[in-house]
Amino acid sequence: NDGTAIVMFNVAYAMLQGQDYNFGAITAYLVKMAVYAWLLGLAIGGFFLLWIMAAKKKLDHASSTIQVLLTLACAYTSFIVAEGIFKISGVLCTVSASLLLASDL
């Protein structure tokens, strides 16, 4: 819900700046933002999941600290990469990465 609201806000903001959108363009934009954000989030979450699994096996006494730090880094990285580099929904990307981490840990 929050991610969809942010995407709709971006559409409304672009329309206020003078961009012309029709129904098909808005639908294509929403689908692109949602699908690409989820796919990127799954890729980033998968990378961090592998990294967390590798850290868990190697370091016993500090593995919980490393897992927490990598989980936080995953959230920030997914948001920054999605919003800053790809210009897609950072919230949806972070949600999908977090759901992947939560399902496997």
Biopython code that builds the backbone (N, CA, C, O; Angstrom):
import numpy as np
from Bio.PDB.StructureBuilder import StructureBuilder

atoms = [
    (1, "ASN", "N", (0.815, -1.190, 0.000)),
    (1, "ASN", "CA", (0.000, 0.000, 0.000)),
    (1, "ASN", "C", (0.857, 1.251, 0.000)),
    (1, "ASN", "O", (0.612, 2.175, -0.776)),
    (2, "ASP", "N", (1.867, 1.286, 0.872)),
    (2, "ASP", "CA", (2.720, 2.467, 0.931)),
    (2, "ASP", "C", (3.496, 2.652, -0.361)),
    (2, "ASP", "O", (3.637, 3.770, -0.857)),
    (3, "GLY", "N", (3.996, 1.554, -0.901)),
    (3, "GLY", "CA", (4.754, 1.638, -2.146)),
    (3, "GLY", "C", (3.900, 2.110, -3.302)),
    (3, "GLY", "O", (4.355, 2.904, -4.126)),
    (4, "THR", "N", (2.677, 1.638, -3.375)),
    (4, "THR", "CA", (1.764, 2.068, -4.433)),
    (4, "THR", "C", (1.418, 3.543, -4.276)),
    (4, "THR", "O", (1.316, 4.262, -5.269)),
    (5, "ALA", "N", (1.240, 3.997, -3.053)),
    (5, "ALA", "CA", (0.940, 5.410, -2.814)),
    (5, "ALA", "C", (2.098, 6.298, -3.255)),
    (5, "ALA", "O", (1.879, 7.371, -3.817)),
    (6, "ILE", "N", (3.319, 5.862, -3.004)),
    (6, "ILE", "CA", (4.478, 6.653, -3.415)),
    (6, "ILE", "C", (4.582, 6.696, -4.934)),
    (6, "ILE", "O", (4.898, 7.742, -5.502)),
    (7, "VAL", "N", (4.323, 5.586, -5.589)),
    (7, "VAL", "CA", (4.361, 5.560, -7.056)),
    (7, "VAL", "C", (3.282, 6.478, -7.622)),
    (7, "VAL", "O", (3.545, 7.222, -8.567)),
    (8, "MET", "N", (2.081, 6.440, -7.066)),
    (8, "MET", "CA", (1.010, 7.327, -7.534)),
    (8, "MET", "C", (1.350, 8.792, -7.272)),
    (8, "MET", "O", (1.016, 9.658, -8.080)),
    (9, "PHE", "N", (2.010, 9.074, -6.154)),
    (9, "PHE", "CA", (2.455, 10.438, -5.881)),
    (9, "PHE", "C", (3.446, 10.898, -6.943)),
    (9, "PHE", "O", (3.377, 12.036, -7.406)),
    (10, "ASN", "N", (4.363, 10.020, -7.329)),
    (10, "ASN", "CA", (5.327, 10.374, -8.375)),
    (10, "ASN", "C", (4.627, 10.683, -9.695)),
    (10, "ASN", "O", (5.033, 11.601, -10.408)),
    (11, "VAL", "N", (3.592, 9.937, -10.024)),
    (11, "VAL", "CA", (2.823, 10.203, -11.247)),
    (11, "VAL", "C", (2.133, 11.560, -11.146)),
    (11, "VAL", "O", (2.189, 12.357, -12.083)),
    (12, "ALA", "N", (1.487, 11.825, -10.017)),
    (12, "ALA", "CA", (0.792, 13.102, -9.840)),
    (12, "ALA", "C", (1.775, 14.272, -9.867)),
    (12, "ALA", "O", (1.479, 15.323, -10.435)),
    (13, "TYR", "N", (2.933, 14.089, -9.258)),
    (13, "TYR", "CA", (3.951, 15.146, -9.244)),
    (13, "TYR", "C", (4.472, 15.421, -10.651)),
    (13, "TYR", "O", (4.673, 16.578, -11.022)),
    (14, "ALA", "N", (4.690, 14.380, -11.426)),
    (14, "ALA", "CA", (5.140, 14.560, -12.809)),
    (14, "ALA", "C", (4.072, 15.260, -13.641)),
    (14, "ALA", "O", (4.394, 16.067, -14.513)),
    (15, "MET", "N", (2.810, 14.957, -13.378)),
    (15, "MET", "CA", (1.725, 15.626, -14.104)),
    (15, "MET", "C", (1.662, 17.110, -13.745)),
    (15, "MET", "O", (1.374, 17.944, -14.604)),
    (16, "LEU", "N", (1.928, 17.445, -12.480)),
    (16, "LEU", "CA", (1.951, 18.850, -12.079)),
    (16, "LEU", "C", (3.107, 19.604, -12.726)),
    (16, "LEU", "O", (3.012, 20.810, -12.955)),
    (17, "GLN", "N", (4.188, 18.905, -13.020)),
    (17, "GLN", "CA", (5.332, 19.539, -13.667)),
    (17, "GLN", "C", (5.141, 19.676, -15.171)),
    (17, "GLN", "O", (5.998, 20.243, -15.849)),
    (18, "GLY", "N", (4.052, 19.175, -15.696)),
    (18, "GLY", "CA", (3.754, 19.382, -17.099)),
    (18, "GLY", "C", (3.830, 18.152, -17.980)),
    (18, "GLY", "O", (3.552, 18.242, -19.176)),
    (19, "GLN", "N", (4.196, 17.007, -17.428)),
    (19, "GLN", "CA", (4.215, 15.797, -18.242)),
    (19, "GLN", "C", (2.786, 15.366, -18.538)),
    (19, "GLN", "O", (1.900, 15.467, -17.689)),
    (20, "ASP", "N", (2.582, 14.889, -19.745)),
    (20, "ASP", "CA", (1.254, 14.462, -20.165)),
    (20, "ASP", "C", (1.146, 12.945, -20.039)),
    (20, "ASP", "O", (1.931, 12.206, -20.632)),
    (21, "TYR", "N", (0.177, 12.495, -19.269)),
    (21, "TYR", "CA", (-0.065, 11.068, -19.081)),
    (21, "TYR", "C", (-1.490, 10.741, -19.513)),
    (21, "TYR", "O", (-2.421, 11.501, -19.246)),
    (22, "ASN", "N", (-1.646, 9.612, -20.177)),
    (22, "ASN", "CA", (-2.978, 9.074, -20.418)),
    (22, "ASN", "C", (-3.118, 7.799, -19.593)),
    (22, "ASN", "O", (-2.185, 7.410, -18.890)),
    (23, "PHE", "N", (-4.256, 7.158, -19.672)),
    (23, "PHE", "CA", (-4.502, 5.977, -18.844)),
    (23, "PHE", "C", (-3.503, 4.860, -19.138)),
    (23, "PHE", "O", (-3.010, 4.213, -18.214)),
    (24, "GLY", "N", (-3.202, 4.631, -20.409)),
    (24, "GLY", "CA", (-2.250, 3.580, -20.780)),
    (24, "GLY", "C", (-0.850, 3.860, -20.278)),
    (24, "GLY", "O", (-0.152, 2.946, -19.839)),
    (25, "ALA", "N", (-0.431, 5.116, -20.337)),
    (25, "ALA", "CA", (0.908, 5.477, -19.866)),
    (25, "ALA", "C", (1.014, 5.326, -18.355)),
    (25, "ALA", "O", (2.039, 4.873, -17.844)),
    (26, "ILE", "N", (-0.038, 5.702, -17.641)),
    (26, "ILE", "CA", (-0.028, 5.558, -16.179)),
    (26, "ILE", "C", (0.004, 4.084, -15.798)),
    (26, "ILE", "O", (0.744, 3.696, -14.894)),
    (27, "THR", "N", (-0.783, 3.268, -16.468)),
    (27, "THR", "CA", (-0.801, 1.831, -16.186)),
    (27, "THR", "C", (0.555, 1.201, -16.475)),
    (27, "THR", "O", (1.054, 0.409, -15.676)),
    (28, "ALA", "N", (1.151, 1.547, -17.605)),
    (28, "ALA", "CA", (2.471, 1.009, -17.945)),
    (28, "ALA", "C", (3.518, 1.453, -16.933)),
    (28, "ALA", "O", (4.390, 0.670, -16.558)),
    (29, "TYR", "N", (3.438, 2.698, -16.490)),
    (29, "TYR", "CA", (4.377, 3.214, -15.490)),
    (29, "TYR", "C", (4.222, 2.466, -14.166)),
    (29, "TYR", "O", (5.217, 2.084, -13.550)),
    (30, "LEU", "N", (2.991, 2.257, -13.732)),
    (30, "LEU", "CA", (2.759, 1.541, -12.474)),
    (30, "LEU", "C", (3.264, 0.106, -12.541)),
    (30, "LEU", "O", (3.892, -0.379, -11.599)),
    (31, "VAL", "N", (2.996, -0.567, -13.640)),
    (31, "VAL", "CA", (3.451, -1.952, -13.792)),
    (31, "VAL", "C", (4.973, -2.002, -13.825)),
    (31, "VAL", "O", (5.585, -2.859, -13.189)),
    (32, "LYS", "N", (5.581, -1.082, -14.569)),
    (32, "LYS", "CA", (7.042, -1.055, -14.654)),
    (32, "LYS", "C", (7.664, -0.813, -13.284)),
    (32, "LYS", "O", (8.602, -1.506, -12.893)),
    (33, "MET", "N", (7.144, 0.164, -12.562)),
    (33, "MET", "CA", (7.694, 0.484, -11.243)),
    (33, "MET", "C", (7.539, -0.690, -10.280)),
    (33, "MET", "O", (8.461, -0.997, -9.524)),
    (34, "ALA", "N", (6.395, -1.340, -10.302)),
    (34, "ALA", "CA", (6.144, -2.431, -9.365)),
    (34, "ALA", "C", (6.959, -3.671, -9.717)),
    (34, "ALA", "O", (7.605, -4.252, -8.846)),
    (35, "VAL", "N", (6.936, -4.077, -10.968)),
    (35, "VAL", "CA", (7.613, -5.316, -11.366)),
    (35, "VAL", "C", (9.124, -5.172, -11.246)),
    (35, "VAL", "O", (9.787, -6.044, -10.684)),
    (36, "TYR", "N", (9.669, -4.087, -11.766)),
    (36, "TYR", "CA", (11.121, -3.907, -11.699)),
    (36, "TYR", "C", (11.598, -3.760, -10.257)),
    (36, "TYR", "O", (12.659, -4.269, -9.897)),
    (37, "ALA", "N", (10.819, -3.067, -9.437)),
    (37, "ALA", "CA", (11.212, -2.903, -8.039)),
    (37, "ALA", "C", (11.219, -4.244, -7.312)),
    (37, "ALA", "O", (12.142, -4.532, -6.550)),
    (38, "TRP", "N", (10.192, -5.069, -7.544)),
    (38, "TRP", "CA", (10.152, -6.380, -6.898)),
    (38, "TRP", "C", (11.298, -7.270, -7.376)),
    (38, "TRP", "O", (11.926, -7.955, -6.569)),
    (39, "LEU", "N", (11.571, -7.265, -8.667)),
    (39, "LEU", "CA", (12.662, -8.098, -9.189)),
    (39, "LEU", "C", (14.015, -7.645, -8.657)),
    (39, "LEU", "O", (14.844, -8.472, -8.277)),
    (40, "LEU", "N", (14.237, -6.339, -8.629)),
    (40, "LEU", "CA", (15.498, -5.830, -8.090)),
    (40, "LEU", "C", (15.614, -6.157, -6.606)),
    (40, "LEU", "O", (16.690, -6.528, -6.136)),
    (41, "GLY", "N", (14.525, -6.024, -5.871)),
    (41, "GLY", "CA", (14.542, -6.356, -4.449)),
    (41, "GLY", "C", (14.848, -7.822, -4.196)),
    (41, "GLY", "O", (15.580, -8.156, -3.263)),
    (42, "LEU", "N", (14.293, -8.695, -5.021)),
    (42, "LEU", "CA", (14.596, -10.123, -4.875)),
    (42, "LEU", "C", (16.059, -10.413, -5.194)),
    (42, "LEU", "O", (16.678, -11.259, -4.549)),
    (43, "ALA", "N", (16.611, -9.721, -6.179)),
    (43, "ALA", "CA", (18.024, -9.921, -6.518)),
    (43, "ALA", "C", (18.931, -9.429, -5.393)),
    (43, "ALA", "O", (19.868, -10.124, -5.001)),
    (44, "ILE", "N", (18.658, -8.243, -4.880)),
    (44, "ILE", "CA", (19.481, -7.707, -3.789)),
    (44, "ILE", "C", (19.292, -8.540, -2.528)),
    (44, "ILE", "O", (20.265, -8.844, -1.837)),
    (45, "GLY", "N", (18.060, -8.909, -2.222)),
    (45, "GLY", "CA", (17.807, -9.755, -1.060)),
    (45, "GLY", "C", (18.486, -11.108, -1.172)),
    (45, "GLY", "O", (19.005, -11.626, -0.184)),
    (46, "GLY", "N", (18.488, -11.689, -2.373)),
    (46, "GLY", "CA", (19.180, -12.963, -2.584)),
    (46, "GLY", "C", (20.676, -12.847, -2.381)),
    (46, "GLY", "O", (21.303, -13.731, -1.797)),
    (47, "PHE", "N", (21.254, -11.743, -2.870)),
    (47, "PHE", "CA", (22.685, -11.512, -2.666)),
    (47, "PHE", "C", (23.014, -11.412, -1.181)),
    (47, "PHE", "O", (23.958, -12.043, -0.706)),
    (48, "PHE", "N", (22.234, -10.616, -0.447)),
    (48, "PHE", "CA", (22.492, -10.464, 0.982)),
    (48, "PHE", "C", (22.180, -11.739, 1.750)),
    (48, "PHE", "O", (22.826, -12.019, 2.760)),
    (49, "LEU", "N", (21.218, -12.510, 1.299)),
    (49, "LEU", "CA", (20.920, -13.785, 1.950)),
    (49, "LEU", "C", (22.105, -14.739, 1.837)),
    (49, "LEU", "O", (22.475, -15.395, 2.811)),
    (50, "LEU", "N", (22.692, -14.813, 0.657)),
    (50, "LEU", "CA", (23.885, -15.647, 0.487)),
    (50, "LEU", "C", (25.035, -15.151, 1.358)),
    (50, "LEU", "O", (25.777, -15.949, 1.930)),
    (51, "TRP", "N", (25.177, -13.834, 1.456)),
    (51, "TRP", "CA", (26.233, -13.250, 2.268)),
    (51, "TRP", "C", (26.009, -13.566, 3.751)),
    (51, "TRP", "O", (26.958, -13.889, 4.466)),
    (52, "ILE", "N", (24.769, -13.474, 4.207)),
    (52, "ILE", "CA", (24.450, -13.790, 5.602)),
    (52, "ILE", "C", (24.687, -15.268, 5.883)),
    (52, "ILE", "O", (25.213, -15.621, 6.938)),
    (53, "MET", "N", (24.307, -16.128, 4.958)),
    (53, "MET", "CA", (24.540, -17.572, 5.134)),
    (53, "MET", "C", (26.037, -17.876, 5.205)),
    (53, "MET", "O", (26.464, -18.710, 6.003)),
    (54, "ALA", "N", (26.825, -17.209, 4.382)),
    (54, "ALA", "CA", (28.275, -17.423, 4.410)),
    (54, "ALA", "C", (28.874, -16.940, 5.726)),
    (54, "ALA", "O", (29.773, -17.582, 6.267)),
    (55, "ALA", "N", (28.392, -15.829, 6.239)),
    (55, "ALA", "CA", (28.905, -15.306, 7.506)),
    (55, "ALA", "C", (28.486, -16.189, 8.670)),
    (55, "ALA", "O", (29.223, -16.323, 9.647)),
    (56, "LYS", "N", (27.313, -16.788, 8.573)),
    (56, "LYS", "CA", (26.828, -17.649, 9.650)),
    (56, "LYS", "C", (27.691, -18.896, 9.780)),
    (56, "LYS", "O", (27.919, -19.378, 10.890)),
    (57, "LYS", "N", (28.166, -19.415, 8.674)),
    (57, "LYS", "CA", (28.938, -20.649, 8.713)),
    (57, "LYS", "C", (30.370, -20.428, 9.185)),
    (57, "LYS", "O", (30.962, -21.314, 9.801)),
    (58, "LYS", "N", (30.930, -19.260, 8.904)),
    (58, "LYS", "CA", (32.345, -19.044, 9.193)),
    (58, "LYS", "C", (32.607, -18.520, 10.598)),
    (58, "LYS", "O", (33.583, -18.924, 11.231)),
    (59, "LEU", "N", (31.776, -17.649, 11.087)),
    (59, "LEU", "CA", (32.049, -16.971, 12.347)),
    (59, "LEU", "C", (30.950, -17.274, 13.353)),
    (59, "LEU", "O", (29.820, -16.809, 13.207)),
    (60, "ASP", "N", (31.282, -18.050, 14.367)),
    (60, "ASP", "CA", (30.258, -18.440, 15.329)),
    (60, "ASP", "C", (30.008, -17.381, 16.392)),
    (60, "ASP", "O", (28.855, -17.075, 16.699)),
    (61, "HIS", "N", (31.070, -16.818, 16.957)),
    (61, "HIS", "CA", (30.892, -15.920, 18.093)),
    (61, "HIS", "C", (30.344, -14.552, 17.692)),
    (61, "HIS", "O", (29.742, -13.874, 18.525)),
    (62, "ALA", "N", (30.531, -14.135, 16.468)),
    (62, "ALA", "CA", (30.065, -12.812, 16.043)),
    (62, "ALA", "C", (29.019, -12.891, 14.938)),
    (62, "ALA", "O", (28.692, -11.878, 14.321)),
    (63, "SER", "N", (28.502, -14.067, 14.687)),
    (63, "SER", "CA", (27.604, -14.196, 13.536)),
    (63, "SER", "C", (26.298, -13.428, 13.720)),
    (63, "SER", "O", (25.748, -12.920, 12.743)),
    (64, "SER", "N", (25.792, -13.331, 14.936)),
    (64, "SER", "CA", (24.535, -12.599, 15.123)),
    (64, "SER", "C", (24.708, -11.110, 14.848)),
    (64, "SER", "O", (23.823, -10.482, 14.266)),
    (65, "THR", "N", (25.826, -10.544, 15.256)),
    (65, "THR", "CA", (26.097, -9.132, 14.971)),
    (65, "THR", "C", (26.242, -8.901, 13.476)),
    (65, "THR", "O", (25.718, -7.924, 12.941)),
    (66, "ILE", "N", (26.939, -9.783, 12.814)),
    (66, "ILE", "CA", (27.129, -9.655, 11.369)),
    (66, "ILE", "C", (25.796, -9.803, 10.644)),
    (66, "ILE", "O", (25.536, -9.082, 9.681)),
    (67, "GLN", "N", (24.956, -10.719, 11.088)),
    (67, "GLN", "CA", (23.650, -10.904, 10.450)),
    (67, "GLN", "C", (22.776, -9.663, 10.589)),
    (67, "GLN", "O", (22.097, -9.273, 9.639)),
    (68, "VAL", "N", (22.790, -9.046, 11.756)),
    (68, "VAL", "CA", (21.997, -7.830, 11.956)),
    (68, "VAL", "C", (22.522, -6.701, 11.077)),
    (68, "VAL", "O", (21.739, -5.989, 10.448)),
    (69, "LEU", "N", (23.832, -6.534, 11.030)),
    (69, "LEU", "CA", (24.416, -5.474, 10.203)),
    (69, "LEU", "C", (24.137, -5.697, 8.721)),
    (69, "LEU", "O", (23.830, -4.748, 8.000)),
    (70, "LEU", "N", (24.238, -6.929, 8.266)),
    (70, "LEU", "CA", (23.958, -7.212, 6.858)),
    (70, "LEU", "C", (22.474, -7.029, 6.529)),
    (70, "LEU", "O", (22.132, -6.614, 5.422)),
    (71, "THR", "N", (21.604, -7.334, 7.472)),
    (71, "THR", "CA", (20.178, -7.115, 7.254)),
    (71, "THR", "C", (19.870, -5.627, 7.115)),
    (71, "THR", "O", (19.106, -5.230, 6.235)),
    (72, "LEU", "N", (20.462, -4.803, 7.980)),
    (72, "LEU", "CA", (20.283, -3.354, 7.862)),
    (72, "LEU", "C", (20.890, -2.824, 6.569)),
    (72, "LEU", "O", (20.308, -1.962, 5.911)),
    (73, "ALA", "N", (22.059, -3.341, 6.208)),
    (73, "ALA", "CA", (22.700, -2.914, 4.961)),
    (73, "ALA", "C", (21.853, -3.295, 3.755)),
    (73, "ALA", "O", (21.810, -2.554, 2.773)),
    (74, "CYS", "N", (21.189, -4.423, 3.814)),
    (74, "CYS", "CA", (20.308, -4.849, 2.721)),
    (74, "CYS", "C", (19.159, -3.861, 2.539)),
    (74, "CYS", "O", (18.817, -3.503, 1.412)),
    (75, "ALA", "N", (18.571, -3.427, 3.637)),
    (75, "ALA", "CA", (17.453, -2.479, 3.544)),
    (75, "ALA", "C", (17.902, -1.160, 2.925)),
    (75, "ALA", "O", (17.256, -0.654, 2.007)),
    (76, "TYR", "N", (18.994, -0.607, 3.417)),
    (76, "TYR", "CA", (19.477, 0.666, 2.882)),
    (76, "TYR", "C", (19.952, 0.523, 1.440)),
    (76, "TYR", "O", (19.666, 1.378, 0.603)),
    (77, "THR", "N", (20.672, -0.547, 1.152)),
    (77, "THR", "CA", (21.195, -0.745, -0.204)),
    (77, "THR", "C", (20.068, -0.891, -1.213)),
    (77, "THR", "O", (20.111, -0.291, -2.287)),
    (78, "SER", "N", (19.065, -1.679, -0.875)),
    (78, "SER", "CA", (17.970, -1.880, -1.825)),
    (78, "SER", "C", (17.235, -0.573, -2.106)),
    (78, "SER", "O", (16.869, -0.305, -3.250)),
    (79, "PHE", "N", (17.018, 0.234, -1.086)),
    (79, "PHE", "CA", (16.321, 1.502, -1.297)),
    (79, "PHE", "C", (17.159, 2.466, -2.130)),
    (79, "PHE", "O", (16.654, 3.076, -3.072)),
    (80, "ILE", "N", (18.432, 2.605, -1.786)),
    (80, "ILE", "CA", (19.296, 3.565, -2.482)),
    (80, "ILE", "C", (19.523, 3.156, -3.928)),
    (80, "ILE", "O", (19.496, 4.004, -4.819)),
    (81, "VAL", "N", (19.746, 1.872, -4.174)),
    (81, "VAL", "CA", (19.967, 1.412, -5.550)),
    (81, "VAL", "C", (18.699, 1.610, -6.385)),
    (81, "VAL", "O", (18.774, 2.061, -7.528)),
    (82, "ALA", "N", (17.548, 1.280, -5.825)),
    (82, "ALA", "CA", (16.298, 1.415, -6.585)),
    (82, "ALA", "C", (15.980, 2.876, -6.892)),
    (82, "ALA", "O", (15.703, 3.224, -8.040)),
    (83, "GLU", "N", (16.019, 3.720, -5.882)),
    (83, "GLU", "CA", (15.654, 5.127, -6.080)),
    (83, "GLU", "C", (16.747, 5.906, -6.800)),
    (83, "GLU", "O", (16.463, 6.669, -7.724)),
    (84, "GLY", "N", (17.996, 5.716, -6.379)),
    (84, "GLY", "CA", (19.076, 6.543, -6.895)),
    (84, "GLY", "C", (19.589, 6.144, -8.257)),
    (84, "GLY", "O", (19.901, 7.009, -9.075)),
    (85, "ILE", "N", (19.683, 4.857, -8.521)),
    (85, "ILE", "CA", (20.279, 4.395, -9.779)),
    (85, "ILE", "C", (19.210, 4.084, -10.816)),
    (85, "ILE", "O", (19.282, 4.569, -11.945)),
    (86, "PHE", "N", (18.220, 3.279, -10.443)),
    (86, "PHE", "CA", (17.238, 2.809, -11.416)),
    (86, "PHE", "C", (15.975, 3.659, -11.490)),
    (86, "PHE", "O", (15.166, 3.478, -12.401)),
    (87, "LYS", "N", (15.791, 4.582, -10.550)),
    (87, "LYS", "CA", (14.611, 5.465, -10.530)),
    (87, "LYS", "C", (13.299, 4.682, -10.502)),
    (87, "LYS", "O", (12.337, 5.022, -11.190)),
    (88, "ILE", "N", (13.287, 3.619, -9.684)),
    (88, "ILE", "CA", (12.070, 2.842, -9.466)),
    (88, "ILE", "C", (11.728, 2.916, -7.981)),
    (88, "ILE", "O", (12.452, 3.550, -7.214)),
    (89, "SER", "N", (10.666, 2.293, -7.576)),
    (89, "SER", "CA", (10.175, 2.418, -6.208)),
    (89, "SER", "C", (11.130, 1.761, -5.206)),
    (89, "SER", "O", (11.289, 0.540, -5.195)),
    (90, "GLY", "N", (11.753, 2.574, -4.381)),
    (90, "GLY", "CA", (12.646, 2.064, -3.354)),
    (90, "GLY", "C", (11.911, 1.340, -2.252)),
    (90, "GLY", "O", (12.435, 0.392, -1.667)),
    (91, "VAL", "N", (10.693, 1.783, -1.963)),
    (91, "VAL", "CA", (9.902, 1.139, -0.912)),
    (91, "VAL", "C", (9.536, -0.287, -1.315)),
    (91, "VAL", "O", (9.701, -1.216, -0.524)),
    (92, "LEU", "N", (9.043, -0.465, -2.535)),
    (92, "LEU", "CA", (8.690, -1.814, -2.991)),
    (92, "LEU", "C", (9.924, -2.705, -3.098)),
    (92, "LEU", "O", (9.856, -3.899, -2.806)),
    (93, "CYS", "N", (11.034, -2.138, -3.509)),
    (93, "CYS", "CA", (12.276, -2.904, -3.599)),
    (93, "CYS", "C", (12.722, -3.368, -2.213)),
    (93, "CYS", "O", (13.120, -4.520, -2.040)),
    (94, "THR", "N", (12.654, -2.477, -1.235)),
    (94, "THR", "CA", (13.042, -2.824, 0.130)),
    (94, "THR", "C", (12.098, -3.868, 0.720)),
    (94, "THR", "O", (12.538, -4.775, 1.427)),
    (95, "VAL", "N", (10.821, -3.746, 0.435)),
    (95, "VAL", "CA", (9.843, -4.719, 0.942)),
    (95, "VAL", "C", (10.126, -6.107, 0.381)),
    (95, "VAL", "O", (10.110, -7.088, 1.125)),
    (96, "SER", "N", (10.384, -6.202, -0.915)),
    (96, "SER", "CA", (10.624, -7.526, -1.499)),
    (96, "SER", "C", (11.935, -8.124, -1.002)),
    (96, "SER", "O", (12.008, -9.329, -0.761)),
    (97, "ALA", "N", (12.969, -7.302, -0.845)),
    (97, "ALA", "CA", (14.234, -7.811, -0.300)),
    (97, "ALA", "C", (14.045, -8.280, 1.139)),
    (97, "ALA", "O", (14.580, -9.317, 1.531)),
    (98, "SER", "N", (13.293, -7.526, 1.917)),
    (98, "SER", "CA", (13.054, -7.891, 3.315)),
    (98, "SER", "C", (12.222, -9.161, 3.443)),
    (98, "SER", "O", (12.482, -9.992, 4.313)),
    (99, "LEU", "N", (11.228, -9.311, 2.580)),
    (99, "LEU", "CA", (10.418, -10.530, 2.624)),
    (99, "LEU", "C", (11.242, -11.763, 2.272)),
    (99, "LEU", "O", (11.043, -12.832, 2.849)),
    (100, "LEU", "N", (12.159, -11.616, 1.334)),
    (100, "LEU", "CA", (13.020, -12.745, 0.988)),
    (100, "LEU", "C", (13.926, -13.109, 2.159)),
    (100, "LEU", "O", (14.096, -14.287, 2.472)),
    (101, "LEU", "N", (14.507, -12.104, 2.806)),
    (101, "LEU", "CA", (15.351, -12.385, 3.969)),
    (101, "LEU", "C", (14.539, -13.009, 5.093)),
    (101, "LEU", "O", (14.999, -13.952, 5.736)),
    (102, "ALA", "N", (13.357, -12.505, 5.336)),
    (102, "ALA", "CA", (12.535, -13.016, 6.436)),
    (102, "ALA", "C", (12.062, -14.440, 6.184)),
    (102, "ALA", "O", (11.897, -15.214, 7.126)),
    (103, "SER", "N", (11.845, -14.788, 4.929)),
    (103, "SER", "CA", (11.334, -16.128, 4.643)),
    (103, "SER", "C", (12.407, -17.201, 4.785)),
    (103, "SER", "O", (12.092, -18.358, 5.062)),
    (104, "ASP", "N", (13.668, -16.828, 4.597)),
    (104, "ASP", "CA", (14.728, -17.828, 4.626)),
    (104, "ASP", "C", (15.563, -17.812, 5.896)),
    (104, "ASP", "O", (16.359, -18.726, 6.108)),
    (105, "LEU", "N", (15.411, -16.825, 6.729)),
    (105, "LEU", "CA", (16.180, -16.792, 7.970)),
    (105, "LEU", "C", (15.299, -17.289, 9.071)),
    (105, "LEU", "O", (15.728, -17.354, 10.223)),
]
sb = StructureBuilder()
sb.init_structure("model")
sb.init_model(0)
sb.init_chain("A")
sb.init_seg("    ")
for serial, (resi, resn, name, xyz) in enumerate(atoms, 1):
    if name == "N":
        sb.init_residue(resn, " ", resi, " ")
    sb.init_atom(name, np.array(xyz, "f"), 0.0, 1.0, " ", f" {name:<3s}", serial, name[0])
structure = sb.get_structure()
